[in-house]
């Protein structure tokens, strides 16, 4: 089994890229959806209009789910550090230009506070720092803003190399 994570601030392109990589027996897991489906939502944040996820429970449920899997799994979330460390092969952090981020989040009708919070998160490189703490620099790779085709090709090259080596 190969497990990669694609992480970045909301609006960085994680879902788009993960879905473009999904082919054959590759599976995409969105942490938010996984948390909802597996009883890992502890609350709802009215101000930010989002679920509050029990991270420890997500890790436990993911650990159970991944046990015994043999295919490639692509986990996508700004919470990539919730992937059980022992299963992760590589974590890609998608950076995004602030102007693009602001435009995308406005299109999603995020509140001004939520937009400001995500802008700060991108500037502080939160997804990178959390993933670095969880997995170490040898498994975390930052991808600077690039055309989607280039990002997909870069990750696809890695996946093909690993999948051929099985």
C-alpha positions as CSV (number, residue, x, y, z in Angstrom):
1,X,0.0,0.0,0.0
2,X,1.1,3.5,-0.8
3,X,-0.4,6.5,1.1
4,X,0.2,10.1,0.1
5,X,-1.3,13.2,1.5
6,X,-2.1,16.3,-0.4
7,X,-2.4,19.3,2.0
8,X,-2.7,23.0,1.8
9,X,-4.9,25.9,2.8
10,X,-8.5,25.7,1.7
11,X,-8.6,26.9,-1.9
12,X,-5.1,25.6,-2.8
13,X,-6.3,22.9,-5.2
14,X,-6.1,19.8,-3.0
15,X,-9.5,18.3,-4.1
16,X,-9.0,19.1,-7.8
17,X,-5.5,17.5,-7.9
18,X,-6.5,14.5,-5.8
19,X,-9.4,13.7,-8.1
20,X,-7.1,14.1,-11.2
21,X,-4.8,11.5,-9.7
22,X,-7.6,9.1,-9.0
23,X,-7.4,6.3,-11.5
24,X,-7.3,2.5,-11.5
25,X,-7.5,1.2,-7.9
26,X,-6.4,4.5,-6.4
27,X,-8.7,5.8,-3.7
28,X,-9.2,9.4,-2.5
29,X,-10.1,10.1,1.1
30,X,-11.2,13.6,2.1
31,X,-10.6,13.9,5.8
32,X,-13.7,16.1,6.4
33,X,-15.9,13.5,4.7
34,X,-14.2,10.6,6.4
35,X,-14.7,12.4,9.8
36,X,-18.4,12.9,9.1
37,X,-18.9,9.3,7.9
38,X,-17.1,7.8,10.9
39,X,-18.5,9.8,13.8
40,X,-15.4,12.0,14.3
41,X,-17.2,15.3,14.3
42,X,-17.4,16.7,17.8
43,X,-19.2,20.0,17.2
44,X,-20.3,22.6,14.6
45,X,-18.6,26.0,14.6
46,X,-21.4,28.5,13.7
47,X,-19.1,31.4,13.2
48,X,-16.9,29.7,10.7
49,X,-19.7,27.4,9.3
50,X,-17.6,24.2,9.6
51,X,-17.5,21.0,11.5
52,X,-15.1,20.6,14.5
53,X,-13.2,17.4,14.0
54,X,-11.9,15.2,16.8
55,X,-8.4,14.7,15.5
56,X,-7.5,11.8,17.8
57,X,-10.6,9.9,16.8
58,X,-9.8,10.6,13.1
59,X,-6.3,9.1,13.5
60,X,-7.7,6.1,15.3
61,X,-10.4,5.5,12.7
62,X,-8.0,6.0,9.8
63,X,-5.6,3.6,11.4
64,X,-8.3,1.0,11.5
65,X,-9.4,1.7,7.9
66,X,-5.9,1.6,6.4
67,X,-5.0,-1.7,8.1
68,X,-4.7,-4.4,5.5
69,X,-5.3,-2.1,2.5
70,X,-3.0,-2.9,-0.5
71,X,-3.9,-0.2,-3.1
72,X,-2.8,3.5,-3.4
73,X,-4.6,5.9,-1.1
74,X,-4.5,9.7,-1.6
75,X,-5.6,11.6,1.5
76,X,-6.6,15.2,0.9
77,X,-7.1,17.8,3.6
78,X,-5.6,20.8,5.2
79,X,-5.4,18.4,8.2
80,X,-2.9,16.0,6.6
81,X,-1.2,15.6,10.0
82,X,-4.1,13.4,11.0
83,X,-2.9,10.6,8.7
84,X,-1.3,8.0,11.0
85,X,2.4,8.5,10.7
86,X,3.2,4.9,10.2
87,X,1.2,4.7,7.0
88,X,2.3,7.9,5.3
89,X,4.8,7.7,2.4
90,X,4.8,11.3,1.3
91,X,3.0,14.5,2.0
92,X,2.7,17.2,-0.6
93,X,1.9,20.8,0.6
94,X,0.3,23.0,-2.1
95,X,1.2,26.6,-1.6
96,X,-1.1,29.2,-3.2
97,X,-0.7,32.8,-4.2
98,X,-2.6,35.1,-1.7
99,X,-4.5,36.8,-4.5
100,X,-5.7,33.5,-5.8
101,X,-6.6,32.3,-2.4
102,X,-8.6,35.4,-1.6
103,X,-10.5,35.1,-4.9
104,X,-11.3,31.4,-4.4
105,X,-12.5,31.8,-0.8
106,X,-14.7,34.8,-1.8
107,X,-16.2,32.6,-4.6
108,X,-17.0,30.0,-1.9
109,X,-18.7,32.8,0.1
110,X,-16.5,32.4,3.1
111,X,-17.0,35.0,5.8
112,X,-14.5,37.8,6.0
113,X,-13.1,36.4,9.3
114,X,-12.7,32.9,7.7
115,X,-11.0,34.5,4.7
116,X,-8.6,36.4,7.0
117,X,-7.9,33.3,9.1
118,X,-7.1,31.2,6.0
119,X,-4.9,34.1,4.6
120,X,-3.0,34.1,7.8
121,X,-2.7,30.3,7.8
122,X,-1.2,30.4,4.3
123,X,1.2,33.2,5.2
124,X,2.3,31.3,8.4
125,X,2.7,28.1,6.4
126,X,0.5,26.2,8.9
127,X,-0.1,23.1,6.8
128,X,3.6,22.8,6.1
129,X,4.5,23.3,9.8
130,X,2.0,20.8,11.1
131,X,2.9,18.2,8.5
132,X,6.6,18.7,9.1
133,X,6.1,18.1,12.9
134,X,4.0,15.0,12.2
135,X,6.1,13.4,9.4
136,X,9.6,15.0,9.3
137,X,11.2,16.8,6.4
138,X,12.2,13.7,4.4
139,X,8.5,12.9,3.8
140,X,7.1,16.5,3.3
141,X,7.4,18.2,0.0
142,X,6.3,21.8,-0.8
143,X,4.9,22.5,-4.2
144,X,5.0,26.2,-5.1
145,X,2.1,27.7,-7.1
146,X,2.3,26.0,-10.5
147,X,-0.1,25.0,-13.3
148,X,-2.3,22.1,-12.2
149,X,-1.0,19.9,-15.0
150,X,2.6,20.3,-13.6
151,X,1.6,19.5,-10.1
152,X,-0.4,16.4,-11.2
153,X,2.6,15.2,-13.3
154,X,5.0,15.7,-10.4
155,X,2.9,13.6,-8.0
156,X,1.9,11.1,-10.7
157,X,5.7,10.5,-11.4
158,X,6.2,9.6,-7.7
159,X,3.1,7.4,-7.6
160,X,4.0,5.5,-10.8
161,X,7.6,5.0,-9.5
162,X,6.3,3.6,-6.2
163,X,3.5,1.5,-7.8
164,X,6.0,0.0,-10.3
165,X,8.3,-1.0,-7.4
166,X,5.6,-3.1,-5.7
